[in-house]
Amino acid sequence: MAGKYKLVLFDLDGVIVDSKRNMELSWSAVQAVFEIKISFENYFALIGRPFNDIMSKLGLDDSAGKIKRVYDVASSCRIDLVDIYKDCFAVISEIKKKGIRIGVVTSKDKDRTLEIIKRMDILFDVVECPDSEGRGKPSPDPLFRAMLKCRRDPSETIYIGDMDVDMKCAQRAGIDYIFAGWGYGNCGEDVTRASKPKDILKIIF
């Protein structure tokens, strides 16, 4: 398998960064402003999908735009609560040193994604976030766009995620997938699993 991959794509939340405290505070702000009874646990169970998809699944379609504005402001105000997994950052740096292209494919909006990435002091070759027109995960479209921008084929690409939508996204894009065991979700028996970030290096090299 050594030398097979020329593009390694990472999910952001739960893989590169631990943003759960930030999310919980942001959802608390939403609950207070809109008097929403839906628990953070119910919201968090859907993490990995675009925000509007989550709102739809929670039955909050009608207020999705207003909710997102409150959520995003609260999240940006406490971006300091987002912690970077140092071991994962070291792994990404090692992959980049070997001349392999690296990227982020996330369901987090572009502004907050770039806020977080700026703190990492590493130049990604591609950063793919949802937009108002395209389909988000579990659609394969975000991975296709990332591969197109980096001029890489599915056979040369691998995606690292921590949620079921990440795995489905990779499967539908026809690329290999690694489940990040330190993240927020669970995976089945037949999925390639990295229990810790350094396991990624053993898998891809």
Secondary structure, DSSP 8 states (H G I E B T S, - for coil): -TT--SEEEE-SBTTTEE-HHHHHHHHHHHHHHHT----HHHHHTTTTS-HHHHHHHTT-GGGHHHHHHHHHHHHHHTGGG-EE-HHHHHHHHHHHHTT-EEEEE-SS-HHHHHHHHHTT----SEEE---SSS--TTSSHHHHHHHHHHT--GGGEEEEESSHHHHHHHHHHT-EEEEETTSS----TTS-EESSTTHHHHHH-
